[in-house]
C-alpha cells in the first residue's frame, strides 16, 4: 500500500522553493523591459519549471538508490537525499515514474512555447531536458560539468526561459539576472557535496570536493558567491538592471560569514551543517531581493 511519502519524498518538497524564486526573477526582468506580463504564459512557465525540478529530484533519488549511493551516505538536513527509498525500497518505481511524468509535462509545455515563439527557444529547451536526463548518470562524473550544471538549469535555462516566454526574445537584463542563480545554485550543490565525498567517490562520482578536496572547493564556493554579487553590480552599471536590483546585495551580510565558515569547517561536517542552512537562505533570498527590486522599478 502506497503512502503519500512515497510520492512526496523523492520530489524533495523543501527544495522546490527554487522554481518560484527563479521564475519570479525571470518575470521581473520581463516586466522591467516590457512593462507587462502575460498571466497564462507566466503560469505555464512556473508549471514547466516546477515539473523540471521535480523530475531531476525524483530521477536523482531513483538512480542514487539503484547505485547504492543512498546506503553509503550520512544524510544531513541539506544533503544525502530524502531517505525515502532506503527506508521504503518498494517506492523506487514511484520515484522513477514521478521523474518521467514530470519530465514529459515540462517537455509538453516547452513544445507549446515552440509553437508560439518558434525555434529560438529550442536550444534552452533541448539543453534543459538533456541536463535533467543526464545529470545523475553522466554529469556527476565530470567535475566542471557537475559544478555548473545546477546553475545552468536554474539560472540560464529557468530565468532566461521565463523571460523569453513572457517577452518573445532574449535580453541582457535576463542574462545578468540569470547569473545570480547560476552562481548561487551551483554553490548550493557544491557545498552540499562536502558531507558526501566518501560516499560519492565510492560509486564513481567526480566533483571538485573529491578531486580538489573540501578546503580548495570552499575557495570555489567563495568565488562563486562573489560572482553572484558582481553580476548584479555589472548588470546595473551597464544599464541592463535598475538600481533597485542592488537590493540583492543585502544578503552579503549572510554570505561573508558563510564563506568564512565553509572554509574554516570544510573538513568538520558537524560544524559545517549550520553553514549549509545559511547557504540555502542566501540562494533563496538574493534572487528574491533582485526580483523585488525589478518589480518595484517596473
N, C-alpha and C positions, 0 to 999 in steps of 0.2 A: 504494500500500500504506500503510495507516494505521499510525502509531506511537503508543505509549502517551501521548506528549506531546501529540498532537492532542486527546486527551480530557482529560488531567490539567492541561494548561497553562491552558485557559480556565476551569477550575474555580478557579484561583489557590489551590492547596493550602496555601501558607504562611499565608494569611489565614483559613483555615477553623477556626482556633482560637477564633474569636469565638462560634460557636453553643454549643460545650461550656461556655464560661465563662458565657454568658448563661442557658443552661438550668440550669446549676448554681445560679445566683443565684435563679432562679425556684423551683427545688426547695428551696433554703434557706429562702425566705420561707414556702413551703408547709409545710415541716417545723416551722418556728418557730411558725406559727399553728395547725396541725392536729395535729402530733405524729406523723404517719405519712405514708408515700409509697406510691403505687400504682406498682409496678415497670413494668407494661405501659404505663400512661399516660405514665410518665417516658420510656420508650424511644421511644414514638411521638412525644412532644414533641421529643425530640432528633432523630429522623429527619426530622420535618417541618421543624424549624428549619434543620438542615443542608441539606436539599433546597432550602429557600427561598434560603439563602445561595449555594449552587452555582448556582441559577437566575439570580439577579441578576448574579453574576460572569460567567457564560457569555454571557448576553444582552448585558451591557455590553461584553464582548470582541467579540462579533459586530457590534453596531451601531457601536462605535468603529472597527472595521476597515472597515465599509461606508462610513462617513462620511469616511474618510481620516485621522481623527484619529491613529491609531496610527503613521502615516507621518510625522507632524509632531512628535511628542513626543520628548524626550530622556529615556528611562526612567532611573529610579533604582531601587534595591532595594525601594522602598516606593511608587512611583508609576509611571504610564505603561503599566500593563497588563503582561501576561505576556510579550508579544513573540511569542507563538506564531503568530498569524495573519499578521503581516507577513512572517515567515520561511517560513511554510507556508500560503499562501492557500487551498490546496485543503481545508484543515481547517475552513473557515468553516462549512460545513454541519454538521460535527460539533459545533461550538460552539453553533449555533442549536438543534439537536435536544437537546443536553445541557441547555440552558436550558429548553426546552419540556417535556421529560420530567420534569425536576426540579420544575418548577412544577406539573405535574399530580400528582406524588407529594405535594407539600405540600398541594395543594388537596384531594386524597382523604383525607388524614389529618385535615384541618380538617373535612371533611364528616362523617367518623366521629364526631368530638367534638361536632358539632352534634346528631347523633342521640342521643348520650349525655347532653348537658347542656342541649340546647335552644338557642334563638336568642340567648341572652345573649352568646355568644361570637362571633356573626356580625359585629358591627362590626369587631372586631380582625382577623378573617379576611379580610373583604372589603377593608378598607383595606390590609392587608398584601399581598394579591395585587395590588391596584391599584398599590401602590408599586413592586413588582418590575417590572411590565409597563411602567410609565410613567417609570421613573427616568431612563434614558439619553435617551430621545427627547423628554421633556417637562419633567420636574422640573429637570433641569440647566440649563434656560433661565430659571429664576426663583430669584434669589439666596437669599431666605429659605427657600423650599422645599428648595433644594439644601443649605442648611445643616442643617436639622432632620430631613430625611427619613432619613438613616442612623441617627440616634439614635432616631427613632420605630420604625424597623424592628427594631433590636436591643434597644432599651430597652422602650418601651411595648408593642410587639407581642410580642416574643420572651419577655421576662421576665414580664410580666403574663399573657401567654398560657399560659406554662408553669405559673405559679402557679394559674391558673384551672382548667386541665385536671387538676390534682392536688387541688384543693380544691372545685371546683364553684361558686366565687364569686370576686368581686373583693375585694381587701383593700388597706388603706392601707399595710401592710408591703410588699406587692409594688409599689405605686405609688412609694413613696420609694426602694426598692431599684432600680426601673427607671430612675429619674432619673440614676443613676450611669452606666450605659452610654449613656443618652440624650445626656448632655453629652460623654462621652468619645469615643464612636464618631462623633458629629457632628464633634468636634475632629479625629479621625483623618482623615476625608475632607477637612476644611478645610485642614489643614496640608499634606496630600498634594497639594492643588491648587496650591500655591505653585510647584513646578517646571513646571507645565503651563499657566501663564497664557497665554502667547502662542499655544500650540497650541490650547487650548480656545477662545480668543477667535476664532481663525481658522475654527472650524466653528460659530460662533453660540452657544456656551455663555455663560451669565452667572451667575457665582458671585461671592462677595464679594472674593476676591483680584483678580478682574477689575474689578469695579465700584468697590470702595473702595481697591484696592491692597494689596500684601502687608503693608506696615507696619501699616496700620489693621486688617487682618484678624488680625494677630498679637495685637492687643488683644482681639479677639473670642475668640481662642484662649485667652488668659489668663483671660478672664471665664468661659468655659465650664469650664475647669479648676476655678476657684473654685466654680462652680455644682455640680459633681460632689461636692466635699468638703462643701459646705454642705448638700447633700441628705442625706448620711449623718448629719451632726450634727443636722439638723432631724428626721429620722426617729427618731433616738434620743431627742432632747429631748422630742418629742411622745409618746413611749412606743410607737411602732409598730415600732421596731427595738431589738434588745438592745444592751447596752453593748459586747459583743464585736464588733458590726458596725463599731465605730470602728477596728478593725484596718485598715480600708480607708484610713484617714488616713495610714498609714505611707508610702504611695507619694508623699506630698507632698515627701519628700526628693528624689525624682527630678523631680517636677513643677515645683518652683520654678526650678531651673536650666534646665529645658527651656523654660519660658515666657520666661525672660530670653534664652536663646539664640535662640528663634524671633523675638523682637523685634529682637535685635541683628543677626541674619543673614538677616532676611526677604528681602533683595534679593541675597544671596550664596548661591546654591543649593548650590554645592560645600561651603561651610561649614555650610549648614543640614542637609545629609543626615544627619549623626550624630544630630541632634535629632529627625529623623523616626523613627529607630530607637528613641530613648528614649521617644518618644510611644507607639509600639507597646507597649513594656513597661508604661507607665502604664495604657493601655487594657485590657490583659490582667490585670495584677497587682491593680489596685484592686478591680474587682468580684469577683475570685477571693478576695481577702482578706476582703471583706464576706461572701462565701459561707461561707468557713471559720468566721468568727465566728458566723454563723447556725446552721450545723450543730453547732458545739460548744455553743452556748447552748440548742439544742433538746434 
